[in-house]
Amino acid sequence: MLLKNYLLEKVTELVKPEYDKLECWAHAWPHIKRVEKNAESLALIVGTDHIACGIAAYCHDLGRIVEQETRGKQTELGKIDHSYDSIEPTVKFLQKLEITGYDFGAVIEAVAVHSHKLY
């Protein structure tokens, strides 16, 4: 549990200031925390890596920040697929964290497809 707390605290330190820039309340920090809690619970139910799921949850809406910076505040949700815009900032945060032992390809894939209804 200590490793999980440490890793997710490090991710929080990096991503929370980014989410604090968002003007759209629907994707602000409280949403991210709810998604992380749900992702961890679901990961434990299906027996998958709850730390990787938590990291993906924290990073999944980074594309909303890119969207706001390039297109301005988005008031209509779902008009643009922000999941692809979340990939690059997620990769940068993962590289900055220098964490080993996790399948970051799976984290990136989860971020990339999180808004696809198929998944």
One Martini backbone bead per residue (centre of mass of N, CA, C, O) as a GRO file, in nm:
protein
  119
    1MET     BB    1   0.054   0.065  -0.017
    2LEU     BB    2   0.296   0.259  -0.018
    3LEU     BB    3   0.358   0.253  -0.320
    4LYS     BB    4   0.089   0.356  -0.415
    5ASN     BB    5   0.094   0.623  -0.264
    6TYR     BB    6   0.355   0.729  -0.386
    7LEU     BB    7   0.282   0.724  -0.688
    8LEU     BB    8   0.015   0.889  -0.669
    9GLU     BB    9   0.147   1.137  -0.545
   10LYS     BB   10   0.336   1.201  -0.782
   11VAL     BB   11   0.115   1.236  -0.988
   12THR     BB   12  -0.039   1.457  -0.843
   13GLU     BB   13   0.190   1.671  -0.842
   14LEU     BB   14   0.180   1.695  -1.160
   15VAL     BB   15  -0.142   1.713  -1.246
   16LYS     BB   16  -0.308   1.907  -1.068
   17PRO     BB   17  -0.203   2.184  -1.178
   18GLU     BB   18  -0.330   2.134  -1.455
   19TYR     BB   19  -0.631   2.104  -1.369
   20ASP     BB   20  -0.644   2.393  -1.230
   21LYS     BB   21  -0.671   2.539  -1.523
   22LEU     BB   22  -0.952   2.464  -1.552
   23GLU     BB   23  -1.282   2.589  -1.643
   24CYS     BB   24  -1.407   2.306  -1.651
   25TRP     BB   25  -1.569   2.143  -1.402
   26ALA     BB   26  -1.614   1.848  -1.526
   27HIS     BB   27  -1.264   1.821  -1.538
   28ALA     BB   28  -1.177   1.848  -1.267
   29TRP     BB   29  -1.042   1.721  -0.984
   30PRO     BB   30  -1.298   1.574  -0.872
   31HIS     BB   31  -1.327   1.392  -1.121
   32ILE     BB   32  -1.053   1.253  -1.106
   33LYS     BB   33  -1.092   1.126  -0.825
   34ARG     BB   34  -1.338   0.953  -0.900
   35VAL     BB   35  -1.203   0.790  -1.123
   36GLU     BB   36  -0.979   0.669  -0.950
   37LYS     BB   37  -1.160   0.520  -0.751
   38ASN     BB   38  -1.310   0.348  -0.964
   39ALA     BB   39  -1.061   0.217  -1.096
   40GLU     BB   40  -0.959   0.073  -0.845
   41SER     BB   41  -1.210  -0.096  -0.787
   42LEU     BB   42  -1.223  -0.241  -1.063
   43ALA     BB   43  -0.940  -0.365  -1.057
   44LEU     BB   44  -0.993  -0.545  -0.809
   45ILE     BB   45  -1.229  -0.709  -0.929
   46VAL     BB   46  -1.055  -0.806  -1.202
   47GLY     BB   47  -0.738  -0.832  -1.136
   48THR     BB   48  -0.571  -0.568  -1.172
   49ASP     BB   49  -0.370  -0.293  -1.197
   50HIS     BB   50  -0.433  -0.033  -0.978
   51ILE     BB   51  -0.202   0.162  -1.036
   52ALA     BB   52  -0.228   0.194  -1.340
   53CYS     BB   53  -0.524   0.286  -1.324
   54GLY     BB   54  -0.469   0.538  -1.154
   55ILE     BB   55  -0.283   0.678  -1.354
   56ALA     BB   56  -0.485   0.688  -1.587
   57ALA     BB   57  -0.698   0.851  -1.438
   58TYR     BB   58  -0.518   1.107  -1.388
   59CYS     BB   59  -0.461   1.136  -1.722
   60HIS     BB   60  -0.724   1.120  -1.909
   61ASP     BB   61  -0.779   1.466  -1.914
   62LEU     BB   62  -0.534   1.628  -2.037
   63GLY     BB   63  -0.673   1.707  -2.310
   64ARG     BB   64  -0.844   1.940  -2.191
   65ILE     BB   65  -0.605   2.132  -2.168
   66VAL     BB   66  -0.527   2.138  -2.461
   67GLU     BB   67  -0.801   2.230  -2.561
   68GLN     BB   68  -0.808   2.502  -2.408
   69GLU     BB   69  -0.534   2.615  -2.526
   70THR     BB   70  -0.636   2.582  -2.845
   71ARG     BB   71  -0.984   2.645  -2.815
   72GLY     BB   72  -1.076   2.689  -2.545
   73LYS     BB   73  -1.348   2.687  -2.379
   74GLN     BB   74  -1.553   2.407  -2.316
   75THR     BB   75  -1.912   2.364  -2.312
   76GLU     BB   76  -1.925   2.110  -2.500
   77LEU     BB   77  -1.957   1.792  -2.450
   78GLY     BB   78  -1.829   1.560  -2.693
   79LYS     BB   79  -1.723   1.712  -2.963
   80ILE     BB   80  -1.430   1.620  -2.874
   81ASP     BB   81  -1.156   1.404  -2.889
   82HIS     BB   82  -0.940   1.412  -2.608
   83SER     BB   83  -0.779   1.144  -2.577
   84TYR     BB   84  -0.544   1.204  -2.778
   85ASP     BB   85  -0.449   1.466  -2.619
   86SER     BB   86  -0.353   1.281  -2.361
   87ILE     BB   87  -0.095   1.129  -2.446
   88GLU     BB   88   0.151   1.321  -2.438
   89PRO     BB   89   0.130   1.415  -2.139
   90THR     BB   90   0.149   1.131  -2.023
   91VAL     BB   91   0.427   1.058  -2.125
   92LYS     BB   92   0.574   1.290  -1.983
   93PHE     BB   93   0.499   1.207  -1.692
   94LEU     BB   94   0.619   0.921  -1.699
   95GLN     BB   95   0.909   1.015  -1.757
   96LYS     BB   96   0.937   1.197  -1.505
   97LEU     BB   97   0.891   0.961  -1.290
   98GLU     BB   98   1.062   0.698  -1.342
   99ILE     BB   99   0.897   0.438  -1.364
  100THR     BB  100   0.907   0.096  -1.285
  101GLY     BB  101   0.711  -0.204  -1.358
  102TYR     BB  102   0.516  -0.087  -1.579
  103ASP     BB  103   0.257  -0.079  -1.819
  104PHE     BB  104   0.253   0.199  -2.014
  105GLY     BB  105   0.096   0.104  -2.256
  106ALA     BB  106  -0.168   0.057  -2.095
  107VAL     BB  107  -0.202   0.343  -1.998
  108ILE     BB  108  -0.215   0.477  -2.275
  109GLU     BB  109  -0.451   0.312  -2.383
  110ALA     BB  110  -0.658   0.401  -2.172
  111VAL     BB  111  -0.643   0.700  -2.244
  112ALA     BB  112  -0.708   0.672  -2.558
  113VAL     BB  113  -1.005   0.501  -2.491
  114HIS     BB  114  -1.193   0.633  -2.263
  115SER     BB  115  -1.421   0.762  -2.482
  116HIS     BB  116  -1.497   0.491  -2.587
  117LYS     BB  117  -1.780   0.298  -2.611
  118LEU     BB  118  -1.657   0.013  -2.662
  119TYR     BB  119  -1.501   0.022  -2.365
   0.00000   0.00000   0.00000
